[in-house]
């Protein structure tokens, strides 16, 4: 049964995982995001205590 012979398929499996783990992530991470995140101001919002008329 030739499908149980691991010689050609194991090499294909290792080579494909090598591509998936090394080449593809570097290509994806090289793309720039279209909208760069804006800086958030560090000023604190003024909060007022509630005066409940109870």
KAKAVEN-V111521 format. One record per pair of residues at least 12 apart in sequence whose C-alpha atoms are under 6 Angstrom apart, sorted by the first residue. I is the first residue (numbers start at 1). J is the second residue. D is the distance in Angstrom with one decimal. If there is no record, write none. Layout:
I,J,D
I,J,D
//
This chain:
none
//
